[in-house]
Amino acid sequence: MMPVLDIEALYARYGPMVLRRCRQILRDDAEAMDVAQDVFVQLIRHRSRLEDRFPSSLLNRMATNLSLNRLRDRKRERSVPAVGFLETIACASDLDAPLVLQRLFGLHPESTRAMAVLHYLDGMTLEEVASDCGLSVSGVRKRLARLRASLHAMGGL
């Protein structure tokens, strides 16, 4: 039978190392502290299955994996159809939203409107929109970026 890990001793000794690793990957103190805490929570959950022969390697690997998972989650959140973009239009206080859209789409080709609807309203990925519209993913990304820039330029929305 394996000895049970002394989590408190591991935290005291390796906590700063884990936090450093998380900061190194995430570049955000609050998020790094969250993930570092998650490392030790996972350690508590799985302590009966883990060995304490090489704790620094184990903790470093856990910190790296959990940090990379957090980065992946961040990316997924950003790739969810741009809720912020739609909220900006919906919350425009000085202009009526339909007028904002009419002005905005008047500045861009009809195909850009289709891409915006497919991505922002229908929730299609950039890859799906590109396939649907016969463009590359970078082409769709550029068009949508220009659309967002135009919205921002219109009265500082």
C-alpha positions, 0 to 999 in steps of 0.5 A, a space after each residue: 500500500 502506498 503512503 498517503 501524501 502529506 498535502 500540507 507539507 507539499 503545499 508549503 514546499 512546492 506551492 511557490 513553484 506551482 504558482 510560478 509555473 502557472 503565472 509563466 503560462 497564463 500571464 495573469 496573476 488571478 488566474 494563476 492563483 486559481 489554477 495553482 489552487 486547483 493543482 492542490 485540490 486535484 492532489 487532494 482528490 487523487 492522493 490515494 493513487 499518487 506517489 510522492 517519489 518525485 513531487 516536484 515533477 508531479 506538481 510541475 506537470 499538473 500545473 502545466 496541464 491545468 494551465 494549458 487547459 485554462 488557456 484552451 478554455 479561454 480560447 473556447 470562450 472567445 470563439 463562442 459567437 461574439 456575445 460582446 459584439 452583439 451586446 455592443 450593438 444592442 446596448 447602443 444608447 445613442 442610436 437605435 440598434 436597427 439603424 446601427 446595423 443598417 449603417 454598419 452593413 452599408 459600409 461592407 459587402 453583402 457577403 460580409 453581412 452573411 458571414 456576420 449572421 452565420 458566425 454571430 447569430 447562428 453560432 457557426 465556427 469560422 471554419 464552417 463560415 469559410 466553407 459555406 462562403 467559399 473563403 479561407 478562415 483568415 479571409 472570414 476572420 479579416 472581414 469580421 475584424 473589419 466589421 468590428 472595427 467599423 462598429 467601433 469607429 461609429 461613435 466609439 461603440 
